[in-house]
């Protein structure tokens, strides 16, 4: 029995091919069709119900940035990157919002993508290893907390998850079609795969992870039809890289979230690794992976069906244990920079876990489902997200007369969404990378600027620090009166004081606080 989820057969022409119409050994008995549809329907309904509580919550800062970009002209998307992410999702969202512009409608795009991923995962699992594997994989995906979390966000990750599944389906079907023969069928599935993979890469950079998983599967199958397969991969990548080369570089690699995240984590561990060096290290690792992948694709050893028993059991423990570790990772309060990278890979991880769980004891497969469901329920209250709607409403109602607001540039889209038109003329963005240049904003209602309360509004992010956003002279003129907090939101109220305040002694901010100022802002370009 094959232990990798793609059975290898030897064809007459010397290539290793899939058995036509069957991707895996189907040793498990089939379920009753009624039970099969009932369980699948339950998983689809569960995925919707777990995501539904997040649909009407306040917009998050990233979600508001998505809406911010969709207000730009179509030509702007085609001429420049307005975000560290490719423009594919924003183009689709812009067209989606031509019908209705409410946040709920914007989130439905991700919700439908997340819900549709469940039956598609079942279909892949059923074709690869039978009905029970398909149902288990669909259940693992549907009940996972990250599925519910990102299916209710106006971001691209749920869409990338769906497009990744379509890419896996069309890619494996293309290899299977070559085994059957037929030039017309080969071209049809080839174009289907090319379209799905191209849309996947333009939706987000995390799509490359799914594309890499497909290449690993192809190598595990014995690299069948090497020339034709590599030709289709070239057809996918070459237009992407060509168009990418014509887009102007709006920011350096060191300004992305990932290099800053690596730099901050290295600092916490006692290592000094600034974002520019972290970016170079990540780029070097990525190039090394690409080179090793090319070497493995052309000259790597073929994976046979027979393996040592310790290898088989080790791989099973690695996948099943890894799934439980992934569930534990979701309970960590932050680390969203890592979590969002895992969302597109969840279906592939669920499929692999389901395959190897089915080859183990049957009870083990059953016990894989409850932990994900329980963690999803337990995390519902704690994942309320950022309460920007409530925070802006409280500031609007309770702020003293004539108060002015300086808003961290990173959260300008979400603040302006809820602040206008009530706060029109009372707030201005604070660009933390241009100290000591502070916003020029006059208080309303003829209140003297020396008496006007000043509010600084920002998010409670571990990557950005209040002391790094302000010049050292600020502490000489203002004193901190009150610090207000909401989930994910912070506001500081200052008043002018000739003697200054003792809230900050003007010392040099820490390196992580300075690195946080490198993060890409929605106001950087494409305004």
C-alpha positions as CSV (number, residue, x, y, z in Angstrom):
1,X,0.0,0.0,0.0
2,X,1.3,3.4,-0.9
3,X,2.0,5.7,1.9
4,X,2.2,9.0,0.0
5,X,-1.2,10.2,-1.2
6,X,-0.5,9.6,-4.9
7,X,-0.2,6.1,-6.1
8,X,2.7,5.5,-8.5
9,X,2.3,3.2,-11.5
10,X,4.8,2.4,-14.2
11,X,3.7,3.2,-17.7
12,X,4.9,1.6,-20.9
13,X,6.8,4.7,-22.0
14,X,8.9,4.7,-18.8
15,X,7.0,7.5,-17.0
16,X,5.5,7.2,-13.6
17,X,1.8,8.1,-13.9
18,X,-1.3,8.2,-11.9
19,X,-3.7,5.4,-12.4
20,X,-6.4,7.0,-14.6
21,X,-9.4,8.1,-12.6
22,X,-7.8,7.1,-9.2
23,X,-5.3,9.2,-7.3
24,X,-4.9,6.9,-4.3
25,X,-5.6,3.5,-3.0
26,X,-9.2,3.2,-2.1
27,X,-9.2,0.6,0.6
28,X,-11.8,2.0,2.9
29,X,-15.5,1.0,2.4
30,X,-17.8,3.7,1.0
31,X,-20.2,5.5,3.2
32,X,-23.9,5.5,2.7
33,X,-24.7,8.4,0.3
34,X,-27.2,9.9,2.7
35,X,-24.7,9.8,5.6
36,X,-22.1,11.3,3.3
37,X,-24.2,14.2,2.2
38,X,-25.4,14.8,5.8
39,X,-21.9,14.9,7.2
40,X,-20.7,17.2,4.4
41,X,-23.7,19.4,4.9
42,X,-22.9,19.6,8.6
43,X,-19.3,20.6,8.0
44,X,-20.4,23.3,5.5
45,X,-23.0,24.6,7.9
46,X,-20.4,24.5,10.8
47,X,-17.9,26.6,8.8
48,X,-20.6,29.2,8.2
49,X,-21.8,29.3,11.8
50,X,-18.3,29.6,13.2
51,X,-17.6,32.6,10.9
52,X,-21.0,34.3,11.3
53,X,-20.3,35.9,14.7
54,X,-17.4,37.9,13.1
55,X,-19.4,39.3,10.2
56,X,-21.0,42.3,12.0
57,X,-18.0,43.2,14.1
58,X,-16.1,46.4,13.7
59,X,-13.8,46.8,10.8
60,X,-10.2,45.9,11.5
61,X,-7.3,48.1,10.4
62,X,-6.3,45.8,7.6
63,X,-9.9,45.4,6.4
64,X,-10.4,49.2,6.2
65,X,-7.2,49.3,4.2
66,X,-8.7,46.9,1.7
67,X,-11.7,49.3,1.4
68,X,-9.4,52.3,1.2
69,X,-7.6,50.8,-1.9
70,X,-10.8,49.9,-3.7
71,X,-11.7,53.6,-3.9
72,X,-8.7,54.3,-6.1
73,X,-9.1,54.4,-10.0
74,X,-8.7,51.2,-11.9
75,X,-5.7,52.6,-13.7
76,X,-3.9,53.1,-10.4
77,X,-4.0,49.4,-9.7
78,X,-2.5,48.6,-13.0
79,X,0.3,51.1,-12.8
80,X,1.5,50.6,-9.2
81,X,1.4,48.4,-6.2
82,X,-0.6,50.2,-3.5
83,X,0.1,47.6,-0.9
84,X,2.7,44.9,-0.2
85,X,0.2,42.4,-1.6
86,X,-0.5,41.9,-5.3
87,X,-3.5,43.9,-6.7
88,X,-5.6,40.9,-7.7
89,X,-7.8,40.7,-4.7
90,X,-8.3,44.5,-4.6
91,X,-9.4,44.5,-8.2
92,X,-11.9,41.7,-7.5
93,X,-13.1,43.5,-4.4
94,X,-13.5,46.8,-6.2
95,X,-15.8,45.1,-8.7
96,X,-17.6,43.3,-5.9
97,X,-18.3,46.6,-4.1
98,X,-19.9,48.2,-7.2
99,X,-23.1,46.4,-6.2
100,X,-23.2,47.2,-2.4
101,X,-20.6,49.1,-0.4
102,X,-21.3,47.9,3.1
103,X,-18.6,46.1,5.2
104,X,-20.9,43.1,5.5
105,X,-21.2,42.7,1.8
106,X,-17.4,43.1,1.4
107,X,-16.9,40.2,4.0
108,X,-19.3,38.0,2.1
109,X,-16.8,37.6,-0.7
110,X,-14.4,36.0,1.8
111,X,-17.1,34.0,3.5
112,X,-18.3,32.4,0.3
113,X,-14.7,31.6,-0.7
114,X,-14.2,30.0,2.7
115,X,-17.4,28.0,2.6
116,X,-16.8,26.8,-0.9
117,X,-13.4,25.5,0.2
118,X,-15.1,22.8,2.3
119,X,-16.9,20.8,-0.5
120,X,-13.9,21.3,-2.8
121,X,-11.6,19.8,-0.1
122,X,-14.0,16.9,0.3
123,X,-14.0,16.4,-3.5
124,X,-10.2,16.3,-3.6
125,X,-9.9,13.9,-0.6
126,X,-12.6,11.6,-2.1
127,X,-10.7,11.4,-5.4
128,X,-7.4,10.9,-3.8
129,X,-8.2,8.3,-1.1
130,X,-12.0,7.7,-0.8
131,X,-15.0,9.2,0.8
132,X,-13.9,8.9,4.5
133,X,-10.7,10.8,3.7
134,X,-12.6,13.5,1.9
135,X,-15.0,13.9,4.8
136,X,-12.3,14.0,7.4
137,X,-10.3,16.5,5.5
138,X,-13.4,18.7,4.9
139,X,-14.2,18.5,8.7
140,X,-10.6,19.4,9.7
141,X,-10.7,22.4,7.5
142,X,-14.3,23.5,8.4
143,X,-13.7,23.3,12.2
144,X,-10.3,25.0,12.2
145,X,-10.3,28.4,14.0
146,X,-8.2,30.0,11.2
147,X,-10.9,29.1,8.6
148,X,-13.6,30.8,10.6
149,X,-11.4,33.8,11.4
150,X,-10.2,34.6,7.9
151,X,-13.5,33.7,6.2
152,X,-15.0,36.7,7.9
153,X,-12.3,39.2,7.0
154,X,-12.2,41.6,4.1
155,X,-8.8,40.3,3.1
156,X,-7.4,38.0,0.5
157,X,-6.5,34.9,2.4
158,X,-9.9,33.0,2.1
159,X,-9.8,33.6,-1.6
160,X,-6.3,32.4,-1.9
161,X,-7.3,29.3,0.0
162,X,-10.1,28.6,-2.5
163,X,-7.9,29.4,-5.6
164,X,-5.2,27.1,-4.1
165,X,-7.7,24.2,-4.0
166,X,-8.7,24.8,-7.6
167,X,-5.1,24.9,-8.5
168,X,-4.4,21.6,-6.8
169,X,-7.5,20.0,-8.4
170,X,-6.7,21.2,-11.9
171,X,-3.0,20.4,-11.6
172,X,-3.6,16.8,-10.5
173,X,-6.4,16.4,-13.0
174,X,-4.0,17.6,-15.7
175,X,-1.4,14.9,-14.8
176,X,-4.2,12.3,-14.8
177,X,-5.4,13.5,-18.2
178,X,-2.0,13.0,-19.7
179,X,-2.1,9.4,-18.5
180,X,-5.4,8.9,-20.4
181,X,-4.2,10.6,-23.5
182,X,-6.2,12.9,-25.8
183,X,-4.8,16.2,-27.1
184,X,-8.1,18.1,-26.7
185,X,-8.5,17.1,-23.1
186,X,-4.9,17.9,-22.3
187,X,-5.3,21.4,-23.6
188,X,-8.6,22.0,-21.8
189,X,-7.2,20.9,-18.4
190,X,-3.9,22.8,-19.1
191,X,-5.8,26.1,-19.7
192,X,-7.9,25.4,-16.6
193,X,-4.7,24.9,-14.6
194,X,-3.0,27.9,-16.1
195,X,-5.9,30.2,-15.3
196,X,-6.3,28.9,-11.7
197,X,-2.6,29.1,-10.9
198,X,-2.2,32.6,-12.5
199,X,-5.2,33.9,-10.5
200,X,-3.7,32.3,-7.3
201,X,-0.4,34.1,-7.7
202,X,-2.0,37.4,-8.4
203,X,-4.3,37.1,-5.4
204,X,-1.5,37.1,-2.9
205,X,2.1,36.1,-2.4
206,X,1.0,33.2,-0.1
207,X,-0.3,31.5,-3.3
208,X,3.3,30.6,-4.0
209,X,3.2,28.2,-1.0
210,X,0.3,26.3,-2.5
211,X,2.0,26.2,-5.9
212,X,5.1,24.8,-4.2
213,X,3.0,22.1,-2.5
214,X,1.8,21.0,-6.0
215,X,5.3,20.8,-7.3
216,X,6.2,18.6,-4.3
217,X,3.3,16.3,-5.1
218,X,4.5,16.1,-8.8
219,X,8.0,15.1,-7.7
220,X,6.5,12.5,-5.3
221,X,4.6,11.0,-8.2
222,X,7.9,10.3,-9.9
223,X,7.9,13.6,-12.0
224,X,5.7,12.3,-14.8
225,X,5.8,14.0,-18.2
226,X,8.6,16.3,-17.1
227,X,8.9,18.3,-20.3
228,X,5.1,19.1,-20.5
229,X,4.7,19.8,-16.8
230,X,7.6,22.2,-16.7
231,X,6.3,23.9,-19.8
232,X,3.0,24.7,-18.1
233,X,4.8,25.9,-15.0
234,X,6.8,28.3,-17.1
235,X,3.6,29.5,-18.7
236,X,2.3,30.4,-15.3
237,X,5.4,32.0,-13.9
238,X,6.8,33.9,-16.9
239,X,3.9,36.3,-17.4
240,X,3.8,37.0,-13.7
241,X,7.5,37.9,-13.5
242,X,7.3,39.9,-16.7
243,X,4.5,42.1,-15.5
244,X,6.0,42.4,-12.1
245,X,9.2,43.8,-13.6
246,X,7.3,46.7,-15.2
247,X,5.8,47.8,-11.9
248,X,7.8,50.5,-10.1
249,X,9.3,49.5,-6.7
250,X,7.4,51.6,-4.2
251,X,9.2,50.3,-1.1
252,X,12.1,48.2,-0.1
253,X,12.0,44.6,1.0
254,X,13.0,45.6,4.5
255,X,9.7,47.5,5.0
256,X,7.5,44.4,4.9
257,X,5.8,42.8,7.9
258,X,7.8,39.6,7.6
259,X,11.3,41.2,7.9
260,X,10.2,43.4,10.7
261,X,8.6,40.4,12.4
262,X,11.8,38.4,12.1
263,X,13.9,41.3,13.3
264,X,11.7,41.8,16.4
265,X,11.6,38.1,17.3
266,X,15.4,37.9,16.9
267,X,15.7,40.9,19.2
268,X,13.5,39.2,21.8
269,X,15.8,36.2,21.6
270,X,18.9,38.4,22.2
271,X,20.1,38.7,18.6
272,X,20.5,42.0,16.7
273,X,19.2,41.4,13.2
274,X,17.8,44.7,11.6
275,X,15.1,44.4,9.0
276,X,17.3,45.1,6.1
277,X,19.6,42.1,7.0
278,X,16.5,40.0,7.9
279,X,15.1,40.8,4.4
280,X,18.4,39.8,2.8
281,X,18.5,36.6,4.9
282,X,14.9,35.7,3.9
283,X,15.7,36.5,0.2
284,X,18.8,34.2,0.4
285,X,16.8,31.4,1.9
286,X,14.1,31.8,-0.7
287,X,16.7,31.7,-3.5
288,X,18.3,28.6,-1.9
289,X,14.9,26.9,-1.8
290,X,14.3,27.7,-5.4
291,X,17.7,26.3,-6.5
292,X,17.2,23.2,-4.4
293,X,13.7,22.8,-5.9
294,X,15.1,23.0,-9.4
295,X,17.8,20.5,-8.6
296,X,15.3,18.1,-7.1
297,X,12.9,18.5,-10.0
298,X,15.6,17.5,-12.5
299,X,18.1,15.3,-10.7
300,X,16.5,14.4,-7.3
301,X,15.9,10.8,-6.3
302,X,12.5,9.3,-7.1
303,X,10.3,8.5,-4.2
304,X,9.3,4.8,-4.4
305,X,6.3,3.1,-2.9
306,X,8.3,1.0,-0.4
307,X,9.8,2.8,2.6
308,X,11.2,1.7,5.9
309,X,8.6,1.3,8.6
310,X,10.2,4.0,10.8
311,X,9.9,6.5,7.9
312,X,6.2,5.7,7.5
313,X,5.3,6.0,11.2
314,X,7.6,9.1,11.5
315,X,5.7,10.8,8.7
316,X,2.4,10.0,10.2
317,X,3.4,11.3,13.6
318,X,4.8,14.4,12.1
319,X,1.6,15.3,10.1
320,X,-0.9,14.4,12.9
321,X,1.2,16.0,15.6
322,X,1.8,19.0,13.4
323,X,-2.0,19.4,13.0
324,X,-2.4,19.6,16.8
325,X,0.5,22.0,17.1
326,X,-1.2,24.2,14.5
327,X,-4.4,24.2,16.6
328,X,-2.3,25.2,19.6
329,X,-0.7,28.0,17.6
330,X,-4.1,29.5,16.9
331,X,-4.6,30.0,20.6
332,X,-1.6,32.3,20.8
333,X,-3.0,35.9,21.1
334,X,-0.9,37.4,18.3
335,X,1.5,36.0,15.7
336,X,-1.0,36.9,12.9
337,X,2.0,37.5,10.6
338,X,2.6,33.7,10.8
339,X,-1.1,32.6,11.0
340,X,-2.1,34.3,7.8
341,X,0.6,32.5,5.9
342,X,-0.9,29.1,7.0
343,X,-4.5,29.8,5.8
344,X,-3.8,29.0,2.1
345,X,-2.0,25.8,3.2
346,X,-4.7,24.6,5.5
347,X,-6.6,22.5,2.9
348,X,-3.4,20.7,1.8
349,X,-2.4,20.1,5.5
350,X,-5.9,18.8,6.2
351,X,-5.8,16.5,3.2
352,X,-2.4,15.1,4.1
353,X,-3.4,14.7,7.8
354,X,-6.7,12.9,6.8
355,X,-4.8,10.5,4.5
356,X,-2.3,9.4,7.1
357,X,-4.9,9.3,9.8
358,X,-7.0,6.9,7.7
359,X,-4.0,4.6,7.5
360,X,-3.7,4.6,11.3
361,X,-6.2,3.4,13.7
362,X,-9.8,4.4,12.9
363,X,-10.4,6.0,16.3
364,X,-7.5,8.3,15.8
365,X,-9.2,9.8,12.7
366,X,-12.4,10.5,14.7
367,X,-10.6,12.2,17.5
368,X,-8.9,14.7,15.2
369,X,-12.2,16.6,14.7
370,X,-13.3,17.6,18.3
371,X,-10.2,19.6,19.3
372,X,-10.6,22.0,16.3
373,X,-14.2,22.5,17.1
374,X,-13.7,23.1,20.8
375,X,-10.8,25.6,20.2
376,X,-12.9,27.5,17.6
377,X,-15.7,27.8,20.2
378,X,-13.3,28.9,23.0
379,X,-11.7,31.5,20.8
380,X,-14.9,33.1,19.7
381,X,-15.1,35.6,22.6
382,X,-11.4,36.4,22.5
383,X,-11.2,37.0,18.8
384,X,-13.5,40.0,18.8
385,X,-10.6,41.9,17.1
386,X,-10.1,45.6,17.2
387,X,-13.0,47.7,18.4
388,X,-12.5,50.8,16.2
389,X,-16.2,51.5,15.8
390,X,-16.7,51.7,19.5
391,X,-13.4,53.6,20.1
392,X,-14.2,56.3,17.6
393,X,-17.7,56.6,18.8
394,X,-16.5,57.1,22.4
395,X,-13.9,59.7,21.3
396,X,-16.5,61.6,19.3
397,X,-19.0,61.8,22.1
398,X,-16.6,62.3,25.1
399,X,-13.8,64.4,23.8
400,X,-13.6,67.9,25.2
401,X,-14.6,70.8,23.1
402,X,-12.0,71.9,20.6
403,X,-10.0,68.7,20.9
404,X,-7.9,67.7,17.9
405,X,-6.7,64.2,17.0
406,X,-3.5,63.0,15.5
407,X,-4.0,59.6,14.0
408,X,-1.2,57.1,13.3
409,X,-0.9,56.7,9.6
410,X,-1.2,53.0,9.8
411,X,-4.8,53.2,11.1
412,X,-6.0,56.2,9.0
413,X,-8.3,54.2,6.8
414,X,-10.3,52.6,9.7
415,X,-10.3,55.8,11.7
416,X,-11.6,57.9,8.8
417,X,-14.2,55.3,8.0
418,X,-15.9,55.7,11.4
419,X,-14.9,59.4,12.1
420,X,-16.3,61.0,9.0
421,X,-18.2,63.3,8.8
422,X,-18.6,64.0,12.5
423,X,-14.9,64.7,13.0
424,X,-14.2,66.4,9.7
425,X,-11.5,69.0,10.1
426,X,-10.6,67.8,13.6
427,X,-8.0,65.1,12.8
428,X,-4.9,64.7,10.7
429,X,-2.6,61.7,10.0
430,X,0.6,61.5,12.0
431,X,3.5,60.2,9.8
432,X,5.9,58.5,12.2
433,X,8.7,58.4,9.7
434,X,9.0,62.2,9.4
435,X,9.6,63.3,13.0
436,X,9.7,66.0,14.1
437,X,7.3,67.1,11.4
438,X,3.9,67.0,13.2
439,X,0.5,67.6,11.6
440,X,-0.7,71.3,11.4
441,X,-4.2,71.2,12.7
442,X,-6.1,74.0,14.4
443,X,-8.8,73.3,17.1
444,X,-12.4,74.1,16.4
445,X,-14.8,76.5,18.0
446,X,-12.3,79.3,18.6
447,X,-10.5,77.4,21.3
448,X,-6.9,78.5,21.9
449,X,-4.4,76.0,20.5
450,X,-2.6,76.2,23.9
451,X,-5.7,75.1,25.7
452,X,-6.9,72.5,23.1
453,X,-6.7,68.9,24.3
454,X,-4.7,66.7,22.0
455,X,-5.4,63.0,21.3
456,X,-3.0,60.6,19.8
457,X,-4.9,57.6,18.3
458,X,-3.1,54.4,17.3
459,X,-3.4,50.6,17.5
460,X,-2.1,48.5,20.3
461,X,0.5,46.9,18.1
462,X,3.8,45.3,19.4
463,X,5.5,46.7,16.2
464,X,4.9,50.4,16.8
465,X,5.7,52.5,19.8
466,X,4.3,55.9,20.9
467,X,7.7,57.2,21.9
468,X,9.0,56.4,18.4
469,X,6.2,58.2,16.7
470,X,6.9,61.6,18.4
471,X,9.9,63.9,18.4
472,X,11.9,64.3,21.6
473,X,10.7,67.9,21.9
474,X,7.1,66.8,22.3
475,X,7.6,65.8,25.9
476,X,8.8,69.3,26.7
477,X,5.5,70.9,25.7
478,X,2.8,68.3,26.5
479,X,1.8,66.3,29.6
480,X,-0.1,63.0,29.4
481,X,-3.5,63.3,31.0
482,X,-5.2,60.0,30.3
483,X,-4.6,56.7,28.5
484,X,-7.7,55.1,27.1
485,X,-7.8,51.5,25.8
486,X,-10.2,49.4,23.8
487,X,-9.5,45.9,22.3
488,X,-6.7,46.6,19.8
489,X,-7.0,50.4,20.1
490,X,-5.2,53.0,22.2
491,X,-5.8,56.7,22.6
492,X,-3.6,59.1,24.6
493,X,-5.0,62.5,25.8
494,X,-2.4,65.3,26.2
495,X,-2.6,68.8,27.3
496,X,-0.1,71.7,26.8
497,X,2.1,72.3,29.7
498,X,5.0,74.7,30.0
499,X,7.0,72.4,32.2
500,X,6.3,69.4,30.1
501,X,5.4,65.9,31.2
502,X,7.2,63.1,32.9
503,X,5.6,60.4,30.8
504,X,8.7,60.2,28.6
505,X,12.2,61.4,29.3
506,X,13.2,61.7,25.7
507,X,15.5,58.7,25.6
508,X,16.3,57.0,22.3
509,X,13.5,54.5,21.4
510,X,14.4,50.9,21.3
511,X,15.4,49.3,18.0
512,X,12.1,47.4,17.7
513,X,10.2,50.6,18.1
514,X,12.2,52.2,15.3
515,X,11.8,49.2,13.1
516,X,8.0,49.4,13.5
517,X,8.1,52.8,11.6
518,X,9.3,50.9,8.5
519,X,6.0,49.1,8.1
520,X,4.2,49.9,4.9
521,X,1.4,52.4,5.3
522,X,-1.8,52.8,3.2
523,X,-0.7,56.5,2.8
524,X,2.7,55.6,1.3
525,X,1.5,55.7,-2.3
526,X,-1.6,55.5,-4.5
527,X,-3.3,58.2,-2.4
